[in-house]
Amino acid sequence: MVVIRLSRAGAKKRPFYHICVSDRRKKRDGSFIERIGFYNPIAKGGEEKIKLDHERFEYWKSVGAIPSDTVKMLFERSKMSEEELAELEQKKTEQKQKRKEKAILEKQKAAEEEAPAEEAVPADGDEAVEANTEEAPAETEEAAPAEEAAPAEEAAPVEEEAPAESKSDTEENKNQ
């Protein structure tokens, strides 16, 4: 299957793309059948941004080559005049600014919602603590004597055994 796609060229962080007709099984930057144009996304000033041979593009499409989505978009842009391209770029920048402003507003709203929520949490938490303390004394009175006795019994033997083991370990190490 034959495709029309972009092949990357140029230095690191400075892209330049060739519009190539190639076999789908080949690598992106590998061998190609024909180079029919280029796309320079960082073109400035008088530099040409898109150049595409429309006759060859139409020929390859008629033969059955499938253009990638990006190549289709570039083909449409190459038909546009400079004024239309300028309008398109202006719309894009406006949309980006709107998205940024919207994101900033969402962050501010989230921060405003968190601040009152933090103030409200302790008030609700106080009521929950009061409810727990009313039920808790009955439970703690029954459980407290059993809990106090158990930790004391467990803690005392552990403390006695630990120093004894460490002393005996050091004595054995000295004897060896």
Secondary structure, DSSP 8 states (H G I E B T S, - for coil): -EEEEEEEEEETTEEEEEEEEEETTS-TTS--SEEEEEE-TT--TTS--EEE-HHHHHHHHHHT-EE-HHHHHHHHHHHS-HHHHHHHHHHHHHHHHHHHHHHHHHHHHHHHHHHHHHHHHHHHHHHHHHHHHHHHHHHHHHHHHHHHHHHHHHHHHHHHHHHHHHHHHHHHHHH-
